[in-house]
Amino acid sequence: MAFNEVDSPVSMFNLNVKLDIVPEPNPLDIFLRDYAERMTIPLPEEMDSIEDYDQIHCNFSGGKDSIALVLLLLYGYKVPKEKLVLVHMRVDGPEEKKAFFDWKETDEYLKYCSGKLGIPLIMLSSDISLKERIEMRGMWPSSAMQFCTSYLKRDVYSKWARSLGSGKYLCVSGERAEESSRRAKKKVFETYKHANAPTKKRYVDWLRPVHHLLETEVWELMRLAGIDPHPCYEYVSRCSCKFCIFLSPAEMAKVAELHPLDFNELVEMEKRMGHTMRYEKKNPVSLLDFVKKGALDFKFDERPCAV
């Protein structure tokens, strides 16, 4: 997938990284500005003024909600662009590592978004990839134990935020109440406890600015901004891991057809670990049986696994 070429400053995790701000993009279309302003709601009373934060870290997966939160901050809440940084956590490790759980198109797409938005991009990663983490633990992540999020996103971001030293930082992420009852219960504003350290004069807060938005409103923000969606939306409903534990049977079957070697490796991992990715009514369901629920004609191709 190729995107319209735009210049994008990208930095991998480096404690001494320099955040170069790109030139201003074309003037904002009046329709986007008006729509974004109508989508805003008052920020939480317990939150300090946006102007008080030294830097705002936009948790940026490349999904529609992460793009919408940036557009809402820029054009709804009028946050100065110079305060914003796009922060992406790559679950397969540094960019030079082959994508396995990450979509292979994501690295290019993130740079495209960075250029379109005119905001610098920081790509972070753990020394241990998600695949390695799963095999070390001998089990898959689950809804009750999402170590994919805790180790490879929360901890990675927190380590980077701590490396910035003293200052006042705001982490913003794109969870929306409409997505699920679990996400509906999340606080719109709270302290980011894993990075916050008042004794070191480092203050890190966490805001979910699109928590109130509907999916249709998110897509409309993107449409008005002229930003193409991540190519994964052609096959799945959420821009998460390629083989996310929350995929439906039909979505998993489609991804398996697109990436048969990687899927074969998942099947082999299940056998090696003796642990299935999916359960139904507390009973294990193999990946092969799971995808057949979404595609009755699914054929398992036992070609060599990806390496």
Protein Blocks (a to p, Z undefined) as FASTA:
>chain_A
ZZdddddddddddfkbccddddddddddfklmmmmmmmpccddfklccfklpmbdcddde
hpaklmmmmmmmmmmnopafklpccddddfkbpfklccfklcfklmmmmmmmmmmnopac
dddddfbdfklmmmmnopacdfklcfklmmmmmmmmmmmmmmnopaddddddfbdfklpm
klmmpcfbdcdfklgcfknopacddddfklmpcfklmmmmmmmnopacdfklmmmmbdcd
fklckbcfklmmmmmmmmmmlmmmmmmmmmmnopafbdcehiacdfklmmmmmomkbccd
fbdddZZ
